[in-house]
């Protein structure tokens, strides 16, 4: 897969660093994400990839010990230049590694974020629930039990339900933090199919350890590795270039470890 170099920039990360006390977690990270692109972030555990995602929609604000410098620009405007973090998170949604499902009905889970943001007037909730579940390829499976507890769904269905909740607030960007690592192969394929479909309307940034998944769904890959104790971007190029002809020693070592892990069943 390849990235369209002419596509407009949607998100720009500019010299982003994250520290806790005197320790650096991320150092001088810069990259751009373009319209209708799936940008993959790969690299070893502990390199700060999840922290980076949380800095991109200000979820990092919820951990006061973490200090952020640099900036993140959404369509040219700093997300840190506004006091309304909730609006930022509505425009830049996030899907986590483990489904975050509330002990409420399926329908209530879908509209939870939209209600919080005042985007789900009662007269439009049924339509919003159906549209969001259809977009997450879950409607046909749950349309007859929308009042059933969301926790009664399978793990794969729960992850698609969480995606429907993200989609209900109509984000411009969707961040995904290893969204299939807890799922079986069939549910993983369902999420990957959705990523390819959703990029027609959204920009998607996905952290993944699965090299095969990166090849299947991403247009551009950014690899973050640890140098001198902090995560840094060591290589960034179109997906095939990184996976077939990596230029950086750390990337070669990471890809070799992942390949060995898959071959031995360690992943």
N, C-alpha and C positions, 0 to 999 in steps of 0.2 A: 504494500500500500504506500501511497505517497501523499505529501502535503502540497496544497495549492499555495505557491509562493505569492500569488496575487491576491489572496483572500485578506480581508481587513483584520487587523489585530483586535481581539476582544479583551484579552487580559495580558497585562505586562507586569512581570515581577522584576523589580529593579534593585539590585544590590541588597537583597534581603538577608539579614543576619538575625539569628535568634540565640540568646544567651540565657543562662540561668546562673545567677551569681557571677563568678569569674570564669565559668566554663562555657565554651561555645558549642552550640548544637548544630547550627547551620552558619555557613560563612559566605557572604557575598554571592548569593544565588541570583542569577538573572536569566530570564527566558521569556518568550511570548507564546501565547496560544491564539490561534486564528479561528475565524468564523467556520463553523461546521467541520472542525478538526477533532480527531481523537488524539490527544497528546498523552503518551505513556511516560510514567516515571518509574524507572527500575533502579535496582541497586541493593546491596546487602542490608540485612537487618541492622538497625542501630545507626543508620546513616541520616536519619531525620526526615524521612519521606512523609510520614504521617504528620509530623510537626509542620512541615511545609504546607500540606493541604490545609491544616487548621489556621495557618497564617493567611491563607488566600481568601478566607471568608470570615475572618475575625473570631472564629471559635477559640482561637488562642487567647483571646481576652479573658476567657473563663479560667485561665491558669495564671493568676497575677505574678507568680514567680518568674514566668518567662518574659523576657524583654525583647522587643522587636525593633530593629532599625532597618532603614531602607524603605521601600514602598511597594505597594501593589496597586496597579492602575486598572480600573474597569472602564473600558471605552475612554481612556485618557484621563479619568478622574480618580483621585486617590481614595481607596476604600477606608483609609485611616484618617482622611480629612473630613469625615462626617461623624456626628455623634450617634447616628442611628445604625447600630450594628445589626439590628433585626432586618432592616431593609437590605443591607448588604447580603445577609444570609438568605433572604428571599431571592435575590438576583443570582446568587452563587450557592446553589443547593449542594447537599452532601449526602452520600450513601456510605455507610460504614461497613466495616468488615463483618461484624455480627449484626443481624437485624435488630433494630431498636423498635420494639412493638409495645404499645401501651395496653394495659389490661382493660381495653374497651372493645367496642364492636369494630368490625372491619370498616364500616362506613365512617365511624368516628375517627379511626386512625387516619383515613385518607384526608379528611378535612381538618385535622388537628392544627397543622401549621397555618393553613389558609384562614381558619377562624381566628387564630391568635393575631394574625396580621390584618384582620378586618376585611379579608378578601372572599369571604364565603357567606353572603347574605342568605338567610334561610330559604328564600324562594328559589335560589339557584343551586342549593346544596346537592340535590339529587342528580342534577345534570353534571355538576362538578365531579361527584363521585364516579359516575359512569364514565365520563371522559377520561379521568385520570387512570381508572382501572383498565380501560381499553388501551390507553397509551402504554401501560405497563404489562400488557398481554395477560391480564388476570381476570378481566370481567367475566368471560364465559365460565370460569371455574367457580366464581363466588357470587354471581348475580342473584341467585336464589337464597342466599344466606348472608345478606349484608349486615343483619343485626346480630349475627353469631360472633362469639369472641374471636378477636384476631389471633389470640394465642392458640386457637384450635387449628390454625393453618400449618402446613408443613414448613420446614425451614426455608426451602426455596420459594414457596409462596409468600412467606413473611418478608423475604428480601424484595420481592416484586411489589409487595404492599408498601414497603418503605420507599421504594422508587415512585410509586403512585403518589405518596404523600409529598415527595419532593416536587413531582410534576404538577401537583395541584396549585402550587404558588407560581407556576410559570417562570422558572428560572431561565436566565440566559446561559449560564454555565452550570454543569453538574460535575462535582468532584466525587470520585469513587475511590475508597481506600480498600484495596484488595477485596472487591465486592463478591468474589466467588470462592474465596479460600476456605469457607466453611461449608460449601455446597457440594452436592453430588454432581457427577458429570452431566446428567440431563438438565439439572437446574443451572449449572454453569453455562451450558449452551444457550439456554433461554435468556440469560443475562447478556451473553455476548451478542446474540441476535438483536436484543433490544438496543445495545450500544450502537450497533451499525445502523439501526433504524432511527434512533433518536438524534444522531449527529446531523440528520437532515434539518433539524430545528434548533439544535443546541450545540454548544462547544462542550466537549467532554474531556476531563483530565482524570486519568486513572492510574493509580499506583498498583503495580502487580509484580509478583515474584514469578509468575508463570510465563516463561519465555514463549511458549507456544501461543498463549493468549495474546501476548504483545504482538506477535506476528499476525495473528488473525484479525485484531481489531484496531491497532493503532496506526496512525499515519506518520507520526513523529515520535522519536524516543529521546528522552533526557535521562542520563545515567548519573546518579548521585552516589559517591563513595566517600569514605572517611579519609581525610588527609589532615595530619597534625591535629587529630582529635575532634574534628568537626566535619560535617557533611558539606561537600562541595560538588558542583557540576563538573564532571571530568570529561564528558562527551555528550554531544547533542547533534542528531542528524535524523534523516528519514529512517523509518523502521528497518528496512532491509539493509541499509548501509551499516547501521550499528550491529545488527545481528549477524550479518554475513561477513563483514569486514571491519571489526572494531579496531580503532586506532590507539586505544589507551590500555595499558597493561592491567589496570584495575578492572576494566570492563571485560577483558579477555578472561581474567581469573574468575570474575563473577559468573559469566556465562558458562565457563567450564564447570564450576561448582553446581550451578543449577542443572546442567545437562547430566552430570553424574548423579545428582539427587533424584532426577526423574528416572534414570536408568536403573537405580538401585531401589526405587520405591521409597526413598527417604522423604519425598515431598507429598 
